């Protein structure tokens, strides 16, 4: 963004050269995977690291120096580099929860030539044509109700759905491709049978719904939450802290009046005032901490209620649907298959929506 005009985009010359190089490589026939490797080998700084280096604190937590294939794909498909702006990408479904949904591509608003381009339009169009030619059609049309929810618990990458022909049957698995792309980062070959994971998720939802329906889980979590937050103790401390702050306000006012009327000498006035102001500062900070803890408790209880409503009625369900799992589950983390005492074990961790917890 132009610092003098936030409605205008201007070219950042350093990364602009990187973008031009990426489009040149694409025109030369290099795939996105090859471009990713070339950029990493050349030690070109990826976008997140570049932004962090230039003072964008939102990216401080990213210290990755390697390029990601998805990032390369997004840059090569982004019309902003040929001077266009694409708006209305998301819509807010509920103004209270701020939940957003992706708008279909054909319904988005595109405005051409809104700013200076980095790559020429014909270059951009030719690269899009090459990408389209390389795009492989789906080899299967099997339903995957767990789509976008399953992650590798070692590297955090989303696991891919694959279907393989095995003589007379189709083998459907979920696998972490990052193990093959960057084996030094993801050291184990994480994969799990789709049907195995499907059954695990189904049984967990039924068990969770049954426990929630009986009220046992809600009572257990509520008691746990109440104990953890020590609600009553916090409320009492909040009242005492607020009362003491009120007293201190009156005391400092009286000190000022006594000093003005020369009842209290200036040195004593300053000493007392400094002491009371320090206490006020500490109490104000503690009051903020107490209110934050109490608000967290209220938010957790509300989210627990929302999860209870969402899971209601699923005790007898026998089939999963994409809508069901997306309503209830935030993510599923799959561990590596291990052999312990001649027994094969694989961890599966389900993180439920709203409460962001695995139960």
C-alpha positions as CSV (number, residue, x, y, z in Angstrom):
1,X,0.0,0.0,0.0
2,X,1.1,3.5,-0.8
3,X,1.9,5.1,2.6
4,X,0.4,8.4,1.4
5,X,-2.7,6.8,-0.1
6,X,-3.9,3.5,1.4
7,X,-6.3,3.1,-1.6
8,X,-3.4,2.8,-4.0
9,X,-1.0,-0.1,-4.6
10,X,2.6,0.6,-5.6
11,X,5.4,-1.7,-6.6
12,X,7.9,-2.9,-4.0
13,X,10.9,-3.3,-6.2
14,X,12.9,-6.0,-4.3
15,X,10.2,-8.7,-4.3
16,X,8.9,-7.5,-7.7
17,X,12.1,-8.9,-9.3
18,X,11.5,-12.2,-7.6
19,X,7.9,-12.3,-9.0
20,X,9.2,-11.5,-12.5
21,X,11.7,-14.3,-12.2
22,X,9.0,-16.7,-11.2
23,X,6.9,-15.9,-14.2
24,X,10.0,-16.2,-16.4
25,X,10.7,-19.7,-15.0
26,X,7.1,-20.7,-15.6
27,X,7.2,-19.5,-19.2
28,X,10.4,-21.6,-19.6
29,X,8.4,-24.7,-18.8
30,X,9.3,-25.1,-15.1
31,X,6.6,-26.6,-12.9
32,X,5.6,-25.0,-9.6
33,X,7.5,-27.8,-7.7
34,X,10.6,-27.0,-9.8
35,X,10.3,-23.3,-9.2
36,X,9.9,-23.9,-5.5
37,X,13.1,-25.9,-5.4
38,X,15.0,-23.3,-7.4
39,X,13.9,-20.4,-5.2
40,X,14.9,-22.4,-2.1
41,X,18.3,-23.4,-3.6
42,X,19.0,-19.7,-4.5
43,X,18.1,-18.7,-0.9
44,X,15.5,-16.3,-2.1
45,X,13.6,-14.9,0.9
46,X,10.0,-16.2,1.0
47,X,7.1,-13.6,1.5
48,X,6.6,-14.2,5.2
49,X,10.3,-13.8,6.0
50,X,10.5,-10.7,3.8
51,X,7.6,-9.1,5.6
52,X,9.0,-10.0,9.1
53,X,12.4,-8.5,8.0
54,X,10.7,-5.3,7.0
55,X,8.9,-4.8,10.3
56,X,5.5,-6.5,9.9
57,X,5.1,-8.0,13.4
58,X,2.3,-10.3,12.3
59,X,5.0,-12.5,10.6
60,X,7.6,-12.5,13.4
61,X,6.6,-16.1,14.3
62,X,7.5,-17.3,10.8
63,X,11.2,-18.2,10.5
64,X,10.8,-20.5,7.5
65,X,13.4,-19.8,4.9
66,X,12.2,-22.4,2.4
67,X,9.5,-21.8,-0.2
68,X,6.2,-23.7,-0.2
69,X,4.7,-25.0,-3.4
70,X,1.3,-23.6,-2.5
71,X,2.8,-20.1,-2.2
72,X,4.3,-20.3,-5.7
73,X,1.0,-21.5,-7.1
74,X,-0.8,-18.6,-5.4
75,X,1.6,-16.0,-6.8
76,X,1.5,-17.3,-10.3
77,X,-2.3,-17.2,-10.3
78,X,-2.7,-13.8,-8.6
79,X,-4.0,-11.1,-11.0
80,X,-2.7,-8.3,-8.8
81,X,0.7,-8.8,-10.6
82,X,-0.7,-7.8,-14.0
83,X,-2.4,-4.7,-12.6
84,X,-5.9,-6.0,-11.7
85,X,-7.8,-6.1,-8.4
86,X,-10.1,-9.0,-7.4
87,X,-12.6,-8.1,-4.7
88,X,-15.6,-9.7,-3.0
89,X,-13.6,-12.9,-2.3
90,X,-15.4,-13.6,1.0
91,X,-18.8,-12.9,2.5
92,X,-19.7,-12.7,6.2
93,X,-22.5,-15.1,7.0
94,X,-23.1,-13.9,10.5
95,X,-22.2,-10.4,11.7
96,X,-22.1,-11.6,15.3
97,X,-19.7,-14.5,14.9
98,X,-17.9,-12.8,11.9
99,X,-17.9,-16.2,10.2
100,X,-16.8,-15.9,6.6
101,X,-17.4,-18.1,3.5
102,X,-15.5,-18.1,0.2
103,X,-17.4,-16.5,-2.7
104,X,-17.3,-18.7,-5.9
105,X,-14.7,-17.4,-8.4
106,X,-17.3,-16.5,-11.1
107,X,-19.1,-14.3,-8.6
108,X,-16.0,-12.2,-7.6
109,X,-15.5,-8.6,-8.8
110,X,-12.5,-8.0,-11.0
111,X,-11.4,-4.4,-11.8
112,X,-8.6,-4.2,-14.4
113,X,-5.7,-1.8,-14.6
114,X,-6.1,-0.3,-11.1
115,X,-2.4,-0.1,-10.5
116,X,1.1,-0.5,-12.0
117,X,1.7,-4.0,-13.1
118,X,4.8,-6.2,-12.4
119,X,4.3,-8.6,-15.3
120,X,2.8,-7.9,-18.7
121,X,-0.7,-9.1,-19.2
122,X,0.2,-11.4,-22.1
123,X,2.9,-13.0,-20.0
124,X,0.4,-13.5,-17.2
125,X,-2.2,-15.0,-19.6
126,X,0.4,-17.4,-21.1
127,X,1.4,-18.7,-17.7
128,X,-2.3,-19.3,-16.8
129,X,-2.7,-21.3,-20.0
130,X,0.4,-23.4,-19.1
131,X,-0.9,-24.0,-15.6
132,X,-4.3,-25.1,-17.0
133,X,-2.6,-27.5,-19.5
134,X,-0.6,-29.1,-16.7
135,X,-3.6,-29.4,-14.4
136,X,-4.4,-33.1,-14.1
137,X,-8.0,-34.1,-14.0
138,X,-9.3,-36.0,-10.9
139,X,-8.5,-39.6,-11.1
140,X,-11.5,-40.4,-9.0
141,X,-14.8,-39.0,-7.8
142,X,-14.9,-40.7,-4.4
143,X,-16.5,-38.7,-1.6
144,X,-14.2,-37.5,1.2
145,X,-16.3,-36.2,4.1
146,X,-13.1,-35.4,6.1
147,X,-11.7,-33.1,3.4
148,X,-9.5,-30.3,4.7
149,X,-9.8,-31.5,8.3
150,X,-7.0,-34.1,8.6
151,X,-3.4,-33.0,9.5
152,X,-0.1,-34.7,10.1
153,X,0.7,-34.4,13.8
154,X,4.5,-34.2,13.2
155,X,4.8,-31.3,10.6
156,X,1.3,-29.9,10.7
157,X,0.6,-30.2,7.0
158,X,-2.8,-31.1,5.7
159,X,-3.0,-34.8,4.6
160,X,-4.0,-35.6,1.1
161,X,-6.7,-38.0,0.0
162,X,-5.6,-40.7,-2.4
163,X,-7.4,-43.6,-4.1
164,X,-5.4,-46.5,-5.5
165,X,-6.5,-49.5,-7.5
166,X,-5.6,-52.7,-5.7
167,X,-6.5,-55.6,-8.0
168,X,-10.3,-56.1,-7.3
169,X,-10.7,-53.2,-4.9
170,X,-10.0,-49.5,-4.4
171,X,-7.7,-48.5,-1.5
172,X,-8.5,-45.1,-0.1
173,X,-5.9,-43.5,2.2
174,X,-4.9,-40.2,3.7
175,X,-1.2,-39.4,3.4
176,X,1.2,-36.5,4.4
177,X,2.9,-35.5,1.2
178,X,5.3,-33.2,3.0
179,X,7.2,-36.4,4.1
180,X,8.1,-36.9,0.4
181,X,8.7,-33.2,-0.4
182,X,10.7,-32.4,2.8
183,X,11.7,-35.7,4.6
184,X,14.1,-33.8,6.9
185,X,11.1,-31.9,8.3
186,X,8.5,-34.7,8.3
187,X,10.6,-37.8,9.1
188,X,7.9,-40.4,9.2
189,X,5.5,-41.6,6.5
190,X,2.2,-40.6,8.1
191,X,-0.7,-42.3,6.4
192,X,-4.0,-43.9,7.5
193,X,-6.8,-45.8,5.8
194,X,-9.7,-43.5,5.0
195,X,-12.2,-46.1,6.2
196,X,-10.3,-46.6,9.5
197,X,-10.3,-42.9,10.2
198,X,-13.9,-42.6,9.1
199,X,-14.9,-45.3,11.7
200,X,-12.8,-43.6,14.4
201,X,-14.5,-40.2,13.8
202,X,-17.9,-41.7,13.6
203,X,-17.5,-43.6,16.9
204,X,-16.1,-40.5,18.6
205,X,-19.0,-38.3,17.5
206,X,-21.5,-40.9,18.7
207,X,-19.8,-41.3,22.1
208,X,-19.4,-37.5,22.4
209,X,-23.1,-37.0,21.6
210,X,-24.2,-39.7,24.0
211,X,-22.0,-38.2,26.8
212,X,-23.2,-34.7,26.0
213,X,-26.8,-35.8,25.8
214,X,-26.6,-37.3,29.3
215,X,-25.3,-34.1,30.7
216,X,-22.3,-35.8,32.2
217,X,-19.7,-34.1,30.0
218,X,-21.3,-30.7,30.4
219,X,-21.3,-31.0,34.2
220,X,-17.7,-32.4,34.2
221,X,-16.4,-29.6,32.0
222,X,-18.3,-26.9,33.9
223,X,-17.0,-28.2,37.2
224,X,-13.5,-28.4,35.8
225,X,-13.8,-24.9,34.4
226,X,-15.1,-23.5,37.6
227,X,-12.3,-25.1,39.6
228,X,-9.6,-24.0,37.2
229,X,-10.8,-20.4,37.1
230,X,-11.7,-20.2,40.8
231,X,-14.7,-18.1,39.8
232,X,-15.9,-17.2,43.3
233,X,-12.5,-16.3,44.5
234,X,-11.9,-14.1,41.4
235,X,-15.2,-12.3,41.9
236,X,-14.4,-11.6,45.5
237,X,-10.9,-10.4,44.6
238,X,-12.4,-8.2,41.9
239,X,-14.8,-6.6,44.3
240,X,-12.0,-5.9,46.9
241,X,-9.7,-4.6,44.2
242,X,-12.3,-2.2,42.8
243,X,-13.1,-1.0,46.4
244,X,-9.5,-0.3,47.2
245,X,-9.0,1.6,44.0
246,X,-12.0,3.7,44.9
247,X,-10.5,4.4,48.3
248,X,-7.2,5.3,46.8
249,X,-8.9,7.9,44.5
250,X,-10.4,9.6,47.6
251,X,-7.1,9.4,49.5
252,X,-5.1,11.0,46.7
253,X,-7.7,13.7,46.3
254,X,-7.5,14.4,50.1
255,X,-3.7,14.5,49.9
256,X,-3.9,17.2,47.2
257,X,-6.3,19.2,49.2
258,X,-4.2,19.0,52.4
259,X,-1.1,20.0,50.5
260,X,-2.9,22.9,48.9
261,X,-4.1,24.1,52.3
262,X,-0.6,23.7,53.7
263,X,-1.8,21.1,56.2
264,X,0.7,18.6,54.6
265,X,4.2,19.7,53.6
266,X,5.3,19.2,50.0
267,X,7.9,16.5,50.7
268,X,5.5,14.3,52.6
269,X,2.8,14.9,50.0
270,X,5.1,13.7,47.2
271,X,6.2,10.7,49.2
272,X,2.6,9.6,50.0
273,X,1.4,10.4,46.5
274,X,4.2,8.2,44.9
275,X,3.3,5.3,47.2
276,X,-0.4,5.5,46.5
277,X,0.1,5.9,42.8
278,X,2.3,2.8,42.6
279,X,-0.4,0.8,44.5
280,X,-3.1,2.2,42.1
281,X,-1.0,1.0,39.1
282,X,-0.5,-2.5,40.5
283,X,-4.2,-2.8,41.4
284,X,-5.4,-1.6,38.0
285,X,-3.2,-4.1,36.3
286,X,-4.5,-6.9,38.5
287,X,-8.1,-5.9,37.9
288,X,-7.6,-6.1,34.2
289,X,-6.1,-9.6,34.6
290,X,-9.1,-10.7,36.7
291,X,-11.6,-9.4,34.2
292,X,-9.8,-11.2,31.4
293,X,-9.9,-14.5,33.3
294,X,-13.6,-14.1,34.0
295,X,-14.4,-13.2,30.4
296,X,-12.4,-16.2,29.2
297,X,-14.6,-18.4,31.5
298,X,-17.8,-16.9,30.1
299,X,-16.6,-17.3,26.5
300,X,-15.6,-21.0,27.1
301,X,-19.0,-21.7,28.7
302,X,-20.8,-20.1,25.7
303,X,-18.8,-22.1,23.2
304,X,-19.4,-25.3,25.1
305,X,-23.2,-24.6,24.9
306,X,-22.8,-24.0,21.1
307,X,-21.0,-27.3,20.7
308,X,-23.6,-29.1,22.8
309,X,-26.3,-27.7,20.4
310,X,-24.4,-28.8,17.4
311,X,-23.8,-32.4,18.5
312,X,-27.4,-32.8,19.7
313,X,-29.2,-35.7,17.9
314,X,-26.1,-37.5,16.7
315,X,-26.2,-40.4,19.3
316,X,-27.7,-42.8,16.8
317,X,-26.0,-41.6,13.6
318,X,-24.5,-44.4,11.4
319,X,-23.2,-42.3,8.5
320,X,-20.9,-39.3,8.4
321,X,-21.6,-36.3,6.2
322,X,-19.3,-33.4,5.4
323,X,-21.7,-31.0,6.9
324,X,-21.8,-32.9,10.2
325,X,-18.0,-33.2,10.6
326,X,-17.5,-29.6,9.7
327,X,-20.1,-28.5,12.3
328,X,-18.4,-30.4,15.0
329,X,-14.7,-30.8,14.3
330,X,-11.9,-28.2,14.0
331,X,-9.2,-30.6,12.9
332,X,-8.0,-34.2,13.1
333,X,-4.3,-34.9,13.8
334,X,-3.0,-38.3,12.8
335,X,0.2,-39.8,14.2
336,X,2.7,-42.2,12.8
337,X,1.9,-46.0,12.8
338,X,4.1,-47.5,15.4
339,X,4.7,-51.0,16.8
340,X,4.8,-51.3,20.6
341,X,5.2,-54.7,22.2
342,X,4.3,-56.4,18.8
343,X,1.1,-54.3,18.7
344,X,0.5,-51.7,16.1
345,X,-0.7,-48.3,17.4
346,X,-1.6,-45.0,15.7
347,X,-2.7,-41.9,17.5
348,X,-5.7,-39.9,16.3
349,X,-6.5,-36.6,18.0
350,X,-9.9,-34.9,17.3
351,X,-10.1,-31.2,18.2
352,X,-13.7,-30.1,18.6
353,X,-15.0,-26.8,17.3
354,X,-15.8,-23.9,19.6
355,X,-13.9,-25.2,22.6
356,X,-10.6,-25.9,20.7
357,X,-10.0,-28.9,22.8
358,X,-9.5,-32.6,22.4
359,X,-11.8,-34.6,24.8
